[in-house]
Amino acid sequence: MSNLRRGVRAVGIAILLAAGGIVGAGAATLVIGLAMRFSGLSLTPVLEYGSIFIAGGVGFVFVGWLYLRYRNLTFEYVKIKTPSLRDILWAGAGYVSAFALVIISAMVLTALNTQPDTANQAAQAGMENPALLLWLVPLSLFVIAPAEEFLYRGIIQSRLRETFVPAVAIPITAAIFASVHFFSLTGGAGGRVIAISILFFPSVVFGIVYEKTNNLVANIIVHGVYNSTLVLLIYAALKLTNMDPSQTTAFL
């Protein structure tokens, strides 16, 4: 097989895995939603959104697990291990870098007088019901970040690294990861594209951390703390200041 065909095949598999993650998350959400509906349970908004995120995480992990089974691979493929001091330092550097890139992006948008007319659906719901934002912190740390990093860095980036060097595999993974957020954003296509373009940069940071540490746990830490920080900033802006946090709600 030529290098071109191998490259196209690897990217095609990566896109199919990402699409499978969306389908798996949607299916799991539907199943749990139907189960709750027919059970007659009356859910609070917190429990409703929590169940959606948990279902989505289950769908992501299930698709990744199916791929490992298909290729007769073990969980060693995704490199899950206890983080060393070096891994923690890389995670810290990744967090600072990812957050700094989002701040710089927001400043650039402000300078250009360009505000993306979009928001993350969960963050938007949190702005309407701030109690949801506080629950997004543990969900980010223990559900969202582990599930997304397992599929995107652990499975997709690892698969791309079988074919490409890091300088190619990392941005491809980041582009796929950022693009998938199109479905979790509100508003018009133009605003979503701007938000996705900005999300690409922290996504690249996540990929670099994975490449440097070979440890998915380091990525989960970076991603979880990054998301939690943005959520807490939105909450603080709503409850403690007169700031409008809408500009940051698209970057989760």
C-alpha positions as CSV (number, residue, x, y, z in Angstrom):
1,M,0.0,0.0,0.0
2,S,1.4,3.4,-1.0
3,N,2.0,6.1,1.6
4,L,-0.8,8.2,0.2
5,R,-3.3,5.4,0.5
6,R,-2.1,4.6,4.0
7,G,-2.5,8.2,5.0
8,V,-6.0,8.5,3.4
9,R,-7.0,5.3,5.1
10,A,-5.8,6.4,8.5
11,V,-7.6,9.8,8.3
12,G,-10.8,8.0,7.1
13,I,-10.7,5.6,10.1
14,A,-10.1,8.6,12.4
15,I,-13.2,10.4,11.0
16,L,-15.3,7.2,11.2
17,L,-14.3,6.7,14.8
18,A,-15.3,10.3,15.6
19,A,-18.6,9.8,13.8
20,G,-19.1,6.6,15.6
21,G,-18.5,8.4,18.9
22,I,-21.3,10.9,18.0
23,V,-23.7,8.0,17.1
24,G,-22.8,6.0,20.1
25,A,-23.3,9.0,22.4
26,G,-26.6,9.8,20.8
27,A,-27.8,6.2,21.0
28,A,-26.8,5.9,24.7
29,T,-28.5,9.2,25.4
30,L,-31.7,8.0,23.7
31,V,-31.7,4.7,25.6
32,I,-31.3,6.4,29.0
33,G,-33.8,9.0,28.1
34,L,-36.4,6.5,27.1
35,A,-35.7,4.4,30.2
36,M,-36.3,7.5,32.4
37,R,-39.4,8.5,30.5
38,F,-41.1,5.1,30.8
39,S,-40.0,4.8,34.5
40,G,-42.1,7.8,35.3
41,L,-39.2,9.5,37.1
42,S,-39.4,13.2,37.6
43,L,-35.9,14.6,36.9
44,T,-34.5,17.9,38.0
45,P,-32.6,19.9,35.4
46,V,-29.3,18.9,37.1
47,L,-30.1,15.1,36.9
48,E,-31.4,15.5,33.4
49,Y,-28.2,17.1,32.1
50,G,-26.0,14.9,34.2
51,S,-27.6,11.8,32.7
52,I,-27.1,13.2,29.2
53,F,-23.3,13.7,29.8
54,I,-22.9,10.3,31.4
55,A,-24.7,8.7,28.5
56,G,-22.5,10.5,26.0
57,G,-19.4,9.4,27.9
58,V,-20.6,5.8,27.8
59,G,-21.1,6.1,24.1
60,F,-17.6,7.4,23.5
61,V,-15.9,4.8,25.6
62,F,-18.0,2.0,24.1
63,V,-17.0,3.0,20.5
64,G,-13.4,3.1,21.5
65,W,-13.7,-0.3,23.2
66,L,-15.3,-1.8,20.1
67,Y,-12.3,-0.6,18.1
68,L,-9.9,-2.1,20.5
69,R,-11.8,-5.4,20.3
70,Y,-11.9,-5.3,16.5
71,R,-8.1,-5.0,16.4
72,N,-7.5,-7.4,19.3
73,L,-5.8,-4.6,21.2
74,T,-5.7,-4.2,25.0
75,F,-6.2,-1.0,27.0
76,E,-2.4,-0.6,26.9
77,Y,-2.9,0.8,23.5
78,V,-4.3,4.0,25.0
79,K,-1.5,4.3,27.6
80,I,-3.4,4.6,30.9
81,K,-1.0,4.7,33.8
82,T,-0.2,6.4,37.1
83,P,1.2,9.9,36.2
84,S,4.8,10.6,37.1
85,L,6.0,14.0,38.3
86,R,7.1,14.7,34.7
87,D,3.6,13.9,33.5
88,I,2.1,16.2,36.1
89,L,4.4,19.0,35.0
90,W,3.5,18.5,31.4
91,A,-0.2,18.5,32.4
92,G,0.4,21.8,34.3
93,A,2.1,23.3,31.3
94,G,-0.6,22.1,29.0
95,Y,-3.3,23.6,31.2
96,V,-1.6,27.0,31.3
97,S,-1.0,26.9,27.5
98,A,-4.5,25.9,26.6
99,F,-6.1,28.5,28.8
100,A,-3.7,31.2,27.6
101,L,-4.6,30.4,24.0
102,V,-8.3,30.8,24.7
103,I,-7.7,34.1,26.5
104,I,-5.6,35.4,23.6
105,S,-8.3,34.3,21.1
106,A,-11.0,36.1,23.1
107,M,-8.9,39.2,23.2
108,V,-8.3,39.0,19.4
109,L,-12.0,38.6,18.8
110,T,-12.7,41.6,21.0
111,A,-10.1,43.7,19.2
112,L,-11.7,42.8,15.9
113,N,-15.2,43.5,17.3
114,T,-16.1,39.9,16.3
115,Q,-18.2,37.9,18.7
116,P,-19.1,34.4,17.7
117,D,-22.9,34.2,17.8
118,T,-22.8,30.7,19.4
119,A,-22.5,29.0,22.7
120,N,-22.0,25.5,24.1
121,Q,-25.4,24.1,24.8
122,A,-24.5,22.9,28.3
123,A,-22.9,26.2,29.2
124,Q,-25.9,28.0,27.8
125,A,-28.2,25.9,30.0
126,G,-25.9,26.7,32.9
127,M,-26.3,30.5,32.3
128,E,-30.0,30.0,32.6
129,N,-29.7,27.8,35.7
130,P,-26.3,28.5,37.4
131,A,-26.6,25.4,39.6
132,L,-25.9,23.3,36.5
133,L,-22.6,25.0,36.1
134,L,-21.3,23.7,39.5
135,W,-22.3,20.2,38.5
136,L,-20.4,20.6,35.3
137,V,-17.2,20.7,37.3
138,P,-17.3,17.1,38.6
139,L,-18.8,15.9,35.3
140,S,-15.9,17.5,33.4
141,L,-13.3,15.9,35.6
142,F,-14.8,12.4,35.9
143,V,-17.0,11.9,32.8
144,I,-16.5,14.4,29.9
145,A,-12.7,14.6,29.9
146,P,-12.0,10.9,30.5
147,A,-14.5,9.8,27.8
148,E,-13.4,12.4,25.2
149,E,-9.7,11.9,25.8
150,F,-10.1,8.1,25.6
151,L,-11.7,8.3,22.2
152,Y,-9.8,11.2,20.6
153,R,-6.3,11.0,22.0
154,G,-6.2,7.4,23.2
155,I,-7.8,5.9,20.2
156,I,-7.9,8.3,17.3
157,Q,-4.5,10.1,17.8
158,S,-2.8,6.7,18.6
159,R,-4.2,5.3,15.3
160,L,-3.0,8.3,13.3
161,R,0.4,8.0,14.9
162,E,0.7,4.5,13.4
163,T,0.8,6.3,10.0
164,F,1.9,9.9,10.6
165,V,4.6,11.7,12.5
166,P,3.4,13.7,15.6
167,A,3.5,17.1,13.7
168,V,0.8,15.6,11.4
169,A,-1.2,13.3,13.7
170,I,-1.7,15.9,16.4
171,P,-3.3,18.7,14.3
172,I,-5.5,16.2,12.4
173,T,-6.8,14.8,15.7
174,A,-7.3,18.4,17.0
175,A,-9.2,19.4,13.8
176,I,-11.5,16.4,14.1
177,F,-12.0,17.0,17.9
178,A,-12.8,20.7,17.4
179,S,-15.1,20.0,14.4
180,V,-17.2,17.5,16.4
181,H,-18.1,20.4,18.7
182,F,-20.2,21.8,15.9
183,F,-23.0,19.6,17.1
184,S,-22.8,20.8,20.7
185,L,-22.9,24.5,19.8
186,T,-25.9,26.8,19.2
187,G,-26.5,29.5,16.7
188,G,-25.5,29.9,13.0
189,A,-22.9,28.1,11.1
190,G,-20.6,31.2,10.9
191,G,-20.4,31.6,14.7
192,R,-19.8,27.8,15.1
193,V,-17.0,27.9,12.7
194,I,-15.3,30.7,14.6
195,A,-15.7,28.8,17.9
196,I,-14.4,25.6,16.3
197,S,-11.3,27.4,14.9
198,I,-10.5,28.7,18.4
199,L,-11.1,25.2,20.0
200,F,-8.5,23.8,17.6
201,F,-5.7,25.5,19.6
202,P,-6.3,24.0,23.0
203,S,-7.0,20.7,21.2
204,V,-3.5,20.8,19.8
205,V,-2.2,21.4,23.3
206,F,-4.0,18.3,24.5
207,G,-2.4,16.3,21.7
208,I,1.1,17.6,22.5
209,V,0.7,16.6,26.2
210,Y,-0.4,13.1,25.1
211,E,2.6,12.8,22.8
212,K,5.1,14.0,25.4
213,T,3.8,12.0,28.3
214,N,2.4,8.8,26.6
215,N,-0.1,8.9,29.4
216,L,-3.9,9.4,28.9
217,V,-4.3,10.3,32.6
218,A,-2.2,13.5,32.1
219,N,-4.5,14.5,29.2
220,I,-7.6,13.8,31.4
221,I,-6.2,16.1,34.0
222,V,-5.4,18.9,31.5
223,H,-8.8,18.6,29.8
224,G,-10.8,18.3,32.9
225,V,-9.2,21.2,34.8
226,Y,-9.4,23.4,31.6
227,N,-13.1,22.7,31.2
228,S,-13.7,23.2,35.0
229,T,-11.9,26.5,35.0
230,L,-14.0,27.9,32.2
231,V,-17.2,26.7,33.9
232,L,-16.2,28.3,37.2
233,L,-15.3,31.6,35.4
234,I,-18.8,31.6,33.8
235,Y,-20.3,30.9,37.2
236,A,-18.3,33.7,38.9
237,A,-19.2,36.1,36.1
238,L,-22.9,35.3,36.6
239,K,-23.0,35.4,40.4
240,L,-20.3,37.8,41.5
241,T,-19.8,40.4,38.7
242,N,-21.7,42.3,36.1
243,M,-19.6,40.7,33.3
244,D,-21.2,39.0,30.3
245,P,-19.7,35.5,30.2
246,S,-21.3,34.6,26.8
247,Q,-18.0,34.9,24.9
248,T,-16.4,32.0,26.8
249,T,-19.4,29.6,26.7
250,A,-18.4,28.4,23.2
251,F,-14.9,27.2,24.2
252,L,-15.8,24.2,26.3
